[in-house]
Each structure stands twice: as C-alpha cells, then as structure tokens.
Amino acid sequence: MRALIVRGGWPGHSPEEATDRFVPFLRDHFDVETADSLDAYLALDGVDLVVQCWSDGTLTDAQSAGLVEAVRRGMGLAGWHGGLVDAFRASRDYLQLTGGQFVAHPGGFVDHRVEVVSSHPIVEGIDGFSLHTEQYWVLSDGLNDVLATTTFTPGPDTPWREPVTVPAVWTRRWGAGRVFACTIGHAPADLDIPQVRTIIERGLLWAATP
C-alpha cells in the first residue's frame, strides 16, 4: 500500500516536523512518499492514503477535482488541526469532502476537555482527556460520524450565551473512500499526547482501509 504525505502551507503548523512524527509508524504499514506541491493531487493513481498537513492555501480546480475524485474512488484522506480543517477555504468541493471547517479558537491556548462519545475502533479504550492548546471551534455537517467532542463554555464577555459542543474527532465516508479528521495538533508536542497519538495512528489506518 502507498501513503502520500502532502505538506506545506502556513509554516506556523510545522508541517514537516508534525508529519515526520508519523513517518516511522506509516512505514510499518505503507510505502511512504512526501510531496511539497499541491500538484501531487493531479496524479493520485495507486495512492491508498493521503496524509495532508497544509494549512491555508489555494487549490486549483484541477487539484481539487483530483483529490475529491480519488477519495470518491476509494482513496483515504486523513489529517489533523489546520492542516486538514483550515485549508483551502475557497474550495467548496474540498470543504464538502472534509465535512468540517475551522472558524475560531477563542482564547488562544486554553485548558479544555476532549470527550469521547463513540465506541468506534479509533477511540476504543480511550477516555476523555484534558489538554492545554488551541481549542478548535468548527462548523460541520450531519454526515460526519463524530467520535469525540469539545465544549466551549460561555463567559461574561463571550458572544455566545450557552455552551457550544463541536466535533473534535470525526470520520466520514465519501463515495468509496474514507476521511479522518482530528482538530487537535497546533504544535508538534500536541501530537505526542498519548491519547492524541493513538487516535491519529488508528485514524490513518482506518482511512486507508478499503
């Protein structure tokens, strides 16, 4: 099986350092290649899994179509944080493919909880956990299979007046393909949190499953 790591975009999400953390794991299961150009999405024949870490950026129509159609035919797509869900905001087809879009991380780096809300194999045996990093507020749609959530609590100065719970980890089927998303991972150290590491590793394998 072949895995392609596509990395670049905004350097604040450390695309090379973050993805390098998973290369040894991926090599236990795949032939691994890396790409630093979105033109990789023009030639995805034979790729079983794309691991994307590309925040911001712009997809051309051809690049978007190449990625979306490859997933629709059965390729997996997986990623974390802004590298997947704060990418290519102008591409509606991409946003529909991933099923979620970052809109805010109120307070910057904050203490918060991630609650596991599913018995899916990706999160099996993992309890809720606390962490201090960016807490992603995402907009999402009803086709996602939500595995974990996080809740934003209102305060005296917040514009929202009731608690808001949003997905933190989800999976999604698109055609014959699979999509895995985890909103945790602003800094490479976030990816070393045992629960986060386990969830992402399992998510990578799940996404590549035919």
N, C-alpha and C positions, 0 to 999 in steps of 0.2 A: 504494500500500500504506500501511497505517496502523500506527504503532507507538505504544504507550501506556506511558509510564514511570509506574510506581506506586511512590511513595517516601514514607518516613516511618518510624515505629517508633523504636527506640533511637537517640538522636542521636549516640552515640559512633562510629557508622559513617558519619557525614557524608553522609546520603542525598542531599541536594540537591547538595552540592559534588561528590560522586562521580559522580552521574548526569549532571550538567552537562558533565562532561568528554567525554561521548559524544554529546551533543546535536548538535553540528555534523556528526559522522560520520553519525548516524542521519538527519539532514535531507537528506543526499545520496541517501538511498535510500527514505525514508518521509515521509509526513505525520506529524508528531510531536505528541503531546499529553502532558500530565502530569496526574497525579492525586495528591492527598494524602489520599484516603479509600479504604478498602478496599471501600466500596460501588461502586467502579468495577468490581468483579468481578461485579456484578449485571447489567451491560449491556455485554457484550463483542462484540456483533454487529458485524461489519465490521472488527474489530481483527485484524491479521495477526501481531503480535508484542507481548507484554508483557515489558518490562524491569523487573524487580522489585528494589527496594532497600529492604526493610522488615524490619529485624531485630526479633526477639521478636514481640510482638503476638499477637492472637487473631482468628481467622476465625470468623464465624458460620457455621452450617450452610449458609445460603443463599449466602454469599460463597464458601465453599469449593466448593460444588456449581457455582457459576457459572464459577469458574476451571477446575476439573477438567474440566467438560464442554466448555468452549471449547477446551481443548487436545485433548481426545479427538476433537473435530470437525475439528481441523486447525490451530488457532492455535499459534504458538510461544511458549515461555516461556524466558527467559534471565536470568541474574544472576550475581553473584559474592559470595563470602565470606558473612558472616552475613546479608546482605540476601536471600539465597536459601536457604541451607542451615542457618541458625539462626533460622528464622522459624516461627511457628505450630505450636509443638511439640505442642499438644493436638489438632491436626487430623491424624488418621491418614490421611485421604484425600490431604491435601496432602503428607505425608511419603512416601506411596506414589508420588505423582505425580513428585516430585523425585528419589527414589531414593537420597537421602543425607542424613544428619543430623550436624551438628557435635556433638561431645561434650567436646572439650578442646583447649587449645593449651598443652601443657606447656612451662614455662619462660618463657612470655610472648613477648617479642620475641627471636628466636633466629636465628642463621645456619643455613641449611639449603639443601638442593638440591631442585629440581624436575626430574624425569627424564621426558623424552618417550618414550612407549612405544608409539606408534602412527604409522601413515603417513596418518592421516586428514587431509583438506584443511585442517582447522582448525589443525593443528600442522605442516603440511608445511614443511620447510626450517628448522624451529626445533630447535635443540639444547637439551639440558638446561642449566639456568642456576641460579645461586646468588642468594640474596637474604636480607635481614635484616628479618623481620617476623613476625607470628604464623604459626605452622605448624599448620594445622588437622588434627586427628585426627577423621575422620568414619567413621560407620557407613554402609555402603552395601549394595546388593543386586546380584545377578548379572545383572540386565537392563541394567545400565549398560555403555556402550562406553567404557572407560577410555582416555583419551588421554595423560594424564600422572599421575605418582605422586610421593609424597614418603615418606621413610622416617624413622621415629623410632628412634634408637639407644639401647639401654639403658645405664644408668649405675649406679653403686653404690647410689644412693638411689631409683632408679625402681622402680615396682611391676611393670613388665613386664621380662622377663628375656631376651627375644630381640628382634631388630629387627622392627619392625612397619611394613609398607608399606601406604599407603592412597591412594585416588584423590585427585588434586589438580585434575584437569580431566576431565569426562566429558560424554557426550551420551546421550540416551535417547529412544526412541520411545514415545509413549503414544497409542494409537489412531491417528488420522491426524495427530497433532501431534508436535512435537519439543521437547525440553528440553535446554538447555545450561547447565552449571554449572562455575564456576571458584572454587576455595576461596581464592584469593589476592585481597587487596584490603582489608585492615583500614583502611588510611589512603589518602586520595586519591593520595598520592605513589606508592603501590604500583602504581596503575593507569597511571602514566607510565613504568614499566619497559618498554622496547620489546617484549620478548617477551610480557609480560602484556597490553599494549595490543593487540598483533596478535592474540593468541589470543582476546581478548574481542570485538574487532571482527569477526573471522571467525565467532565463535560466534553473535553476534547475527544475522548474515546467514544462517547455517546454520539457526538455529532458525526463521526466518521462511520458509524455503523450503518451498513446498507439497509 
